[in-house]
Amino acid sequence: MIKKILLGLGLFILVLFIAMVITAKIFSSTNNPKAKKEEILKSNTQSSKKALIVFQPGVSNFTDKIAHQIAKGLNDGGYEVTIDYPSKDLSKNVDNYSVIVFGSPVYGGKPLSIVTDYSSSLTNLSSKKIVVYSTGAGKNMTSELDIMEQAIKNADVYKKVKFVTASKKESEKNAYDFGKELSEN
Ligand SMILES: Cc1cc2nc3c(=O)[nH]c(=O)nc-3n(C[C@H](O)[C@H](O)[C@H](O)COP(=O)(O)O)c2cc1C
């Protein structure tokens, strides 16, 4: 009996250790800076409203897809939208944007630090609509959004939203609607 309990405990610790190593590896590889992206969706209207979406992709492409769906919603709502990675070449001058969205996948309850390092380095965010989003598996676990919110200096976060991987198509539609809604109010 004791042997079985010890074996079970040993297995549990081993699985926990492997999960921690995998999380640490994913964390360090996804936190690597990517080359500057600067993708711009021009506005189809005469509007001069501009939005910036800064996100770091995860292991697959869900965080990227969400960024593009939010961008499409904003763009259909009249905004010119710039999408970029938080690379060291990304300008810290965000004066031209009235909406700024920061996005990150979540690993082990935390957002990628490359995103929060960039967002916390911006000092002039007051009077802008600031949004943080995360992508992940757990709908009700949102500690990463609080960390992303705390990284924003001298400004309130307008909305924090998590897009879940369990229903990707639905999340992508929600992301488009969210972008459209952001453009409207
Ligand atoms: C090692 C590991 C740890 C994860 N930890 C969390 C977590 O703490 N909370 C959560 O909601 N999702 C967690 N996930 C799910 C990822 O956040 C999800 O796969 C990711 O957002 C997908 O984005 P991507 O397609 O851009 O990689 C984890 C996934 C892996 C592989």
The ligand as an SDF file (V2000), in Angstrom:
LIG
                    3D

 31 33  0  0  0  0  0  0  0  0999 V2000
    3.2960   24.6140  -21.2370 C   0  0  0  0  0  0  0  0  0  0  0  0
    1.9870   25.3210  -21.4340 C   0  0  0  0  0  0  0  0  0  0  0  0
    1.4560   26.0860  -20.3850 C   0  0  0  0  0  0  0  0  0  0  0  0
    0.2070   26.7170  -20.5520 C   0  0  0  0  0  0  0  0  0  0  0  0
   -0.3040   27.4300  -19.5040 N   0  0  0  0  0  0  0  0  0  0  0  0
   -1.5290   28.0120  -19.6430 C   0  0  0  0  0  0  0  0  0  0  0  0
   -2.1000   28.7390  -18.5580 C   0  0  0  0  0  0  0  0  0  0  0  0
   -1.5250   28.9090  -17.4870 O   0  0  0  0  0  0  0  0  0  0  0  0
   -3.3370   29.2790  -18.7330 N   0  0  0  0  0  0  0  0  0  0  0  0
   -4.0400   29.1460  -19.9190 C   0  0  0  0  0  0  0  0  0  0  0  0
   -5.1520   29.6680  -20.0240 O   0  0  0  0  0  0  0  0  0  0  0  0
   -3.4880   28.4850  -20.9860 N   0  0  0  0  0  0  0  0  0  0  0  0
   -2.2710   27.9170  -20.8750 C   0  0  0  0  0  0  0  0  0  0  0  0
   -1.7070   27.2540  -21.9370 N   0  0  0  0  0  0  0  0  0  0  0  0
   -2.3860   27.2670  -23.2520 C   0  0  0  0  0  0  0  0  0  0  0  0
   -1.7280   28.3460  -24.1290 C   0  0  0  0  0  0  0  0  0  0  0  0
   -1.9100   29.6200  -23.5640 O   0  0  0  0  0  0  0  0  0  0  0  0
   -2.3100   28.3390  -25.5580 C   0  0  0  0  0  0  0  0  0  0  0  0
   -1.9110   27.1380  -26.1450 O   0  0  0  0  0  0  0  0  0  0  0  0
   -1.8130   29.5120  -26.3640 C   0  0  0  0  0  0  0  0  0  0  0  0
   -2.4640   30.6760  -25.9510 O   0  0  0  0  0  0  0  0  0  0  0  0
   -2.0630   29.3290  -27.8340 C   0  0  0  0  0  0  0  0  0  0  0  0
   -1.5490   30.4650  -28.5040 O   0  0  0  0  0  0  0  0  0  0  0  0
   -0.5910   30.3230  -29.7760 P   0  0  0  0  0  0  0  0  0  0  0  0
   -1.3710   29.5740  -30.8400 O   0  0  0  0  0  0  0  0  0  0  0  0
   -0.2750   31.7250  -30.1830 O   0  0  0  0  0  0  0  0  0  0  0  0
    0.6070   29.5400  -29.3410 O   0  0  0  0  0  0  0  0  0  0  0  0
   -0.4920   26.6170  -21.7920 C   0  0  0  0  0  0  0  0  0  0  0  0
    0.0720   25.8650  -22.8450 C   0  0  0  0  0  0  0  0  0  0  0  0
    1.2870   25.2220  -22.6760 C   0  0  0  0  0  0  0  0  0  0  0  0
    1.8450   24.4210  -23.8210 C   0  0  0  0  0  0  0  0  0  0  0  0
  1  2  1  0
  2  3  1  0
  2 30  2  0
  3  4  2  0
  4  5  1  0
  4 28  1  0
  5  6  2  0
  6  7  1  0
  6 13  1  0
  7  8  2  0
  7  9  1  0
  9 10  1  0
 10 11  2  0
 10 12  1  0
 12 13  2  0
 13 14  1  0
 14 15  1  0
 14 28  1  0
 15 16  1  0
 16 17  1  0
 16 18  1  0
 18 19  1  0
 18 20  1  0
 20 21  1  0
 20 22  1  0
 22 23  1  0
 23 24  1  0
 24 25  2  0
 24 26  1  0
 24 27  1  0
 28 29  2  0
 29 30  1  0
 30 31  1  0
M  END
$$$$
